[in-house]
Amino acid sequence: MKIIILGAGQVGGTLAENLVGENNDITLVDTNGDRLRSLQDKFDLRVVQGHGSHPRVLREAGADDADMLVAVTSSDETNMVACQVAYSLFNTPNRIARIRAPDYVRDAEKLFNSEAVPIDHLIAPEQLVIDNIHRLIEYPGALQVVNFAEGKVSLAVVKAYYGGPLVGNALSTMREHMPHIDTRVAAIFRHDRPIRPQGSTIVEAGDEVFFIAASQHIRAVMSELQRLEKPYKRIMLVAGAILARVWPISWKKITALSLSNVISSEPLSWRKSCSILSSSTGMHRTRSCWLKSILTRWTCLLPSLTTTKPILCRLCWPSEWARKK
């Protein structure tokens, strides 16, 4: 594919590195000449110095026959205008933009469509984090939950503990334990190493089990691997100020929960009895990368999910995709 990437920062540079490795024709656009030269010395790609939303710059980058435009500059407005120009002047088939400002994200459905700002795929990093937090609150004890098919199907990651009915038994016995629930174990992480599950695989305490099931059955499957935890009542949110400002947008999604203690390194304009502690999150990057590979592998089981594109994962988690190489 012929892809134009706007923005040569951490996200744009990492994305270019991964896409170049897949034999794509990549053109990188940025106003910073030094950054462009550094990336051009490392990878087989074209670079164009200039403002990514200017028609002249996009034309020089090859927008006339580009298959995809990925706008990941530090400016939401530049990303939006670039997608509009690519659509209006060059009829670029696929347009992806990273938008971070909560005010834009709040009205995304009305703003970003073919009749308004023509963005095909919107990447809102902070909103993705908030959605993930909501899912973890909904399923206490889960390490990760990813929804598909408008929330009808989920892939969950759960750590197996002693006391779970399935612990110490083969995976083939799941049907006996849950005769009316259809679920599949996609993978198991054991002692920091992935193993491919088979019917004869014995679930051991400490295993991290990746399974797919209808969203309404997730808690039932979790109960086979561990004792279900009580709903969370008090939560401390570890995040930066931007994430904190996005949180109120999705506040209405949480109804049976109270958050307490407000601590932040920056003044916040909103008032909620919740706690914000600025820090970096300690994610299990290896498992996160493994989870993404499982999503790609198991999409074939769910016809309604075949539109899922790995490019979105590379935009949201570029560092993990870089480690995968």
C-alpha positions, 0 to 999 in steps of 0.5 A, a space after each residue: 500500500 502507498 501510505 502517507 504518515 503525517 507527523 514524525 514524532 514517537 507515534 508516527 516514527 514507530 508506525 512508519 518503522 512497522 509499516 516499512 517492514 511490511 513492504 509498504 510504500 511509506 512517505 513521512 511528512 513533518 515540519 522538523 527536518 532533523 527528525 525526518 532525516 534521522 528516520 530516513 537514515 534508518 528506514 527505506 521511506 520518503 520524507 517531505 518537510 512541510 505542514 501536513 495539511 497544506 495541499 502542496 505538501 500533500 501533493 508532493 507526498 504523493 496524495 494523488 494516488 495514495 491508498 491511505 493517509 494517517 494523520 498523527 501530528 501533535 495538532 488535532 486541528 492539523 490532523 482534521 484539516 489534512 483528512 479534509 484536504 485528502 478527501 476533497 482534493 485527492 479522494 484518498 480512500 482511507 483516512 485515519 486521524 489521532 484526535 485527543 481533545 475531549 471537546 472533539 471526542 465528545 461529539 465524534 459521531 456528529 463531527 467525523 463522518 463523510 458529511 462533516 470532517 471525513 475521517 474514516 477511523 478516529 484514534 482517541 488514545 485517552 478515550 481508549 484508556 477510559 473505555 478499558 478502565 470501564 470494562 475492568 470495573 465491570 468485570 472485577 478480577 479481569 486483567 484485560 477485556 476487549 469488546 467486539 461486535 458492538 459489545 456482543 462478544 468479548 475477549 477476556 484475560 483472567 488469572 487462574 487461582 486455586 478454588 476455581 472449578 476448572 483449575 487442575 482440570 483439562 480444558 476439555 471439561 469446560 463443556 461439562 462445567 458450562 453446557 449452555 455457554 459457548 466459549 473458546 480458550 485462545 491462549 494461556 500465559 504460563 511462567 511468562 511464556 505463551 502456550 497454545 491450548 489444547 483439549 488436554 491442556 491442564 489449567 494451573 493456578 497462576 495461568 493467565 487464560 485468554 478466552 472468548 465468549 458472549 459478553 453476557 457470559 464473561 463472568 460465568 466463564 471467569 467463575 470457572 477460573 477464580 472466585 469472583 471478586 466483589 464489585 469495586 467501590 473505591 478506585 484511585 485513577 493513575 493518569 495524567 491531567 489529559 486523561 483526567 479531563 476525559 474521564 467526566 465525558 464517560 462518567 455517566 457510564 459508571 452508575 454503581 461506583 463511588 470514587 474518592 480522594 482527588 490528587 493531581 499535579 495540575 488544576 482540574 476544572 471539573 469537580 468529582 469525588 475521585 482521585 487522580 495521581 499523575 504517574 505512568 502506568 505499569 502495563 504488562 507490555 509483553 502480554 499486551 502485545 500477545 493479546 493483540 496477536 490473539 485478536 488478529 488470530 481469532 477474528 476469523 471466528 467472528 465474521 462480524 469482526 472481519 473489519 478490524 484492522 491491525 493498523 489501529 493497534 499500531 496507532 494506539 500501542 506503537 511501542 508494543 508493536 515495535 517490540 513484536 519485531 
